Amino acid sequence: MHYKDTLYGSLELPAAVTNLLHTVPIQRLRGIHQGGAIVLANPAISHTRFDHSVGVMLLIRHLGGSLREQLAGLLHDVSHTAFSHLIDYVLDMAGEDYHEQRYEAVLTHPEIRVALARHHFHYLDFLDLDQYALLEQPLPNLAADRIDYTLRDLRQLGVLSADDSTWFLQGLRVHEGRIVVNSVEHAR
């Protein structure tokens, strides 16, 4: 499948990714704004959890991550609900973790299980996302999740041009299992 992304350009996606992209739980993310209710206050920030999830997967791919790591990037937000983390406040969840609590239930959806099994993966491979160092890292370390949504926000707000975001992405690399920048200029 050919896919065009505003940050990472046009790419051919492997069959494992394509099969997962076509599942109902992943397609559902097209209707969920990445920034939740922010879109009501600033319609310029309108990208979806789908855009972001695919972007995280593409960034992990760009950095040389394995197919398993790429699939983890695609799946990491599959359990988010409408209005993103706002639901945590509605439900008075101090840990802001409602979507994490739902994650396993969504991951066991039959379409996800079949799409993964078709390529010799199992949903249990993706339960512990902390094992994917390119995807998740505690602050102040760089992580594909935070890099993607930050670049998407800045692009949609017009703060970064396409050339700026491409330049920044070219300055990322993996060192000792972590995402780092190549230069002081990229860090700034």
C-alpha positions in Angstrom: 0.0 0.0 0.0 1.2 3.5 -0.9 0.9 6.1 1.9 1.5 9.8 1.9 2.2 11.6 5.1 2.7 15.3 5.7 5.9 14.8 7.7 7.5 11.6 6.3 6.5 11.9 2.6 5.3 9.1 0.3 6.2 5.5 1.2 5.3 1.9 0.5 4.0 0.2 3.6 4.7 -3.5 4.3 1.8 -5.9 4.3 1.8 -6.3 8.0 1.2 -2.6 8.5 -1.4 -2.4 5.7 -3.4 -5.3 7.2 -3.4 -3.6 10.6 -4.3 -0.2 9.1 -7.5 -1.6 7.7 -8.8 -3.0 11.0 -11.9 -1.3 12.5 -10.0 -0.2 15.7 -7.3 1.5 13.8 -9.7 3.1 11.3 -11.7 4.4 14.3 -8.7 6.7 15.1 -9.5 8.7 12.0 -12.4 10.3 13.9 -10.5 11.1 17.1 -8.5 14.4 17.2 -5.0 14.0 18.5 -5.3 17.1 20.7 -8.7 16.2 21.9 -10.8 19.3 22.7 -8.0 21.7 21.5 -9.5 21.5 18.1 -12.5 23.4 19.4 -10.4 26.3 20.5 -7.9 26.1 17.7 -9.2 24.4 14.5 -5.7 24.6 13.0 -4.6 21.7 15.1 -6.8 19.1 13.5 -4.7 16.0 12.9 -6.2 12.8 14.2 -4.9 9.9 16.3 -4.8 7.9 13.1 -2.4 10.5 11.5 -0.3 10.5 14.6 -0.2 6.7 15.0 0.8 6.2 11.4 3.4 9.0 11.9 4.9 7.3 15.0 5.2 4.1 13.0 6.8 5.9 10.1 9.2 7.7 12.4 10.3 4.4 14.0 10.7 3.0 10.5 12.8 6.1 9.5 15.0 5.4 12.5 15.6 1.8 11.5 13.2 0.2 14.0 12.1 -3.4 13.4 8.7 -4.3 12.0 7.6 -5.3 15.5 8.6 -1.8 16.8 6.8 -0.2 13.9 3.6 -2.1 14.7 3.9 -1.1 18.3 4.1 2.5 17.2 1.0 2.0 15.1 -0.9 0.4 18.0 0.2 2.6 20.8 -2.9 4.9 20.8 -5.5 2.5 19.5 -7.5 2.7 22.8 -7.9 6.4 22.9 -11.4 7.8 23.1 -12.9 11.0 21.8 -11.4 14.2 23.3 -8.3 12.3 24.2 -7.1 12.8 27.8 -10.1 15.0 28.7 -12.0 11.8 29.5 -9.5 11.3 32.4 -10.8 14.5 34.0 -14.5 13.7 33.3 -13.9 10.3 35.0 -11.7 11.9 37.7 -8.8 9.7 36.9 -5.7 11.3 38.5 -3.3 9.0 36.5 -4.7 10.2 33.1 -4.7 6.6 32.1 -8.2 5.7 30.9 -6.9 4.7 27.5 -4.1 2.6 29.0 -6.8 0.7 31.1 -8.7 0.0 27.9 -5.6 -0.9 25.8 -5.6 -4.7 26.3 -9.3 -5.0 25.6 -9.0 -3.1 22.3 -5.8 -5.0 21.4 -7.8 -8.3 21.6 -10.2 -7.1 19.0 -10.6 -10.0 16.5 -9.5 -8.0 13.5 -6.3 -6.9 15.2 -5.6 -10.4 16.3 -6.1 -11.8 12.8 -4.0 -9.0 11.2 -1.2 -9.7 13.6 -1.3 -13.5 13.3 -1.2 -13.3 9.5 2.3 -12.0 10.0 3.3 -14.2 12.9 2.7 -11.7 15.7 0.4 -12.0 18.7 -1.3 -9.2 20.6 0.7 -10.1 23.7 3.8 -8.9 21.8 2.4 -5.4 22.2 0.9 -5.3 25.7 4.1 -3.8 27.3 4.9 -0.7 25.2 7.7 0.3 27.6 9.8 -2.5 25.9 9.9 -0.4 22.7 12.6 2.2 23.5 12.1 4.2 20.3 8.4 4.6 21.0 8.4 5.5 24.7 11.0 7.1 26.9 10.6 9.1 30.1 11.3 12.8 29.8 13.7 14.4 29.0 14.7 11.7 26.6 13.4 11.8 23.0 10.6 9.4 22.0 8.9 8.8 18.7 5.5 9.5 20.2 6.4 13.0 21.5 8.5 13.9 18.4 5.7 13.0 16.0 2.9 14.9 17.8 5.2 17.9 18.4 6.2 18.1 14.8 2.6 17.7 13.6 1.3 20.5 15.9 4.1 22.8 14.8 3.5 22.1 11.1 -0.2 22.6 11.4 0.3 25.9 13.3 2.7 27.1 10.6 5.6 27.3 13.1 7.6 24.8 11.1 7.8 24.5 7.3 7.9 21.2 5.4 11.6 21.9 4.9 12.2 22.6 8.6 10.5 19.4 9.7 12.4 17.4 7.0 15.7 18.9 8.2 15.0 18.1 11.8 14.0 14.5 11.0 17.3 14.1 9.1 19.1 15.1 12.2 17.7 12.2 14.3 19.5 8.9 14.8 19.6 6.1 17.3 22.5 5.7 19.7 22.6 2.9 22.2 18.9 2.2 21.7 17.8 5.8 22.2 16.8 8.6 19.8 19.4 11.4 19.8 20.1 14.4 17.6 23.2 14.7 15.4 24.1 18.3 16.2 23.7 21.2 18.6 21.7 22.9 15.8 19.2 20.1 15.7 18.9 20.1 19.5 18.1 23.8 19.5 
